[in-house]
Amino acid sequence: KDSCTIQIGDIAWYNQKLPDPLGHSKHYKGRCFDFRLFRTDASRYEAYWNQEDDRVGFSTSYDRHITSSFIQFLWKNNAKVILFNDPKTYASPASNHNDHIHFCW
């Protein structure tokens, strides 16, 4: 691949009010992250592991190989929690995790 676009979603919510406006209850210490899934075309458009791209002219864009490799990298580097719903990766399933990986150190 010529590029591998990394997109970080939510890292920290520095406020006493929990959960944050996005509904996260584990992001307030700055140790949990949301990453968008890796795509075959390095686009910044979202991807889902379990559905086609919703744009006309685009096919499946989710890159299982890079995503799975990234999840293995996280485990090898002492991630404590990894949530993502693709059953062919080494992550734990959780509701609302079809379009991103949630992990904590």
QUIBEL-V254901 format. One record per residue. PHI is phi as a letter, one per 20 degrees, with the letter a starting at -180 (999 if undefined). PSI is psi in radians with two decimals (* if undefined). D_LAST is the distance of its C-alpha to the last C-alpha in Angstrom with 2 decimals. Layout:
phi,psi,d_last
PHI,PSI,D_LAST
PHI,PSI,D_LAST
This chain:
phi,psi,d_last
999,2.51,27.93
f,-0.47,28.91
b,2.77,25.74
c,1.65,22.37
f,2.16,21.52
d,2.22,17.91
c,2.00,17.79
e,2.30,14.98
e,-1.75,15.75
e,2.24,14.20
d,-0.90,11.54
b,2.60,12.83
c,1.70,15.89
e,1.45,17.29
a,2.64,19.90
f,-0.38,20.95
f,2.07,21.91
c,2.50,19.54
f,2.99,19.00
f,3.07,19.11
g,-0.37,22.01
e,-0.01,20.21
n,0.13,19.57
e,2.40,15.82
d,-0.01,15.05
d,0.11,11.24
e,-0.02,10.99
f,-0.26,12.77
e,-0.07,10.36
m,0.32,9.20
d,-0.08,5.41
d,2.49,6.53
c,2.64,8.88
d,2.22,12.11
d,2.37,13.81
f,2.75,17.47
f,2.64,18.73
f,2.55,20.33
d,2.73,24.10
f,-0.40,27.00
d,0.13,28.70
l,0.33,25.90
f,2.77,27.01
e,0.08,24.95
f,2.57,26.33
f,2.76,24.12
c,2.69,24.18
c,2.51,23.94
f,-0.40,23.58
d,0.27,26.50
b,2.76,29.03
f,2.79,31.07
f,2.41,30.77
e,0.12,32.85
e,2.49,34.65
f,2.33,38.13
n,-0.04,38.40
d,2.43,34.78
d,-2.79,33.84
g,2.29,30.58
d,-0.21,28.02
f,2.27,24.78
d,1.66,23.84
f,-0.67,22.58
f,-0.90,22.65
f,-0.72,20.36
f,-0.81,17.97
f,-0.70,17.92
f,-0.70,17.55
f,-0.74,14.51
f,-0.73,12.89
f,-0.71,14.05
g,-0.76,12.64
f,-0.82,9.04
g,-0.78,9.88
f,-0.37,11.66
d,0.53,8.94
m,0.54,6.86
f,2.47,4.78
e,-0.52,5.42
c,2.33,7.31
c,2.05,9.44
d,2.25,12.54
a,2.54,15.61
e,-0.11,19.23
f,2.01,20.80
f,-0.18,21.81
e,0.18,22.32
d,3.11,18.66
d,0.66,16.19
d,2.87,14.35
e,2.39,15.15
f,2.64,17.71
b,2.64,17.62
f,2.55,20.26
m,0.52,20.33
c,0.79,17.97
e,-0.32,20.84
d,0.12,20.35
a,2.83,16.66
d,2.28,13.31
d,2.23,10.64
b,2.71,7.04
c,2.57,3.79
d,*,0.00
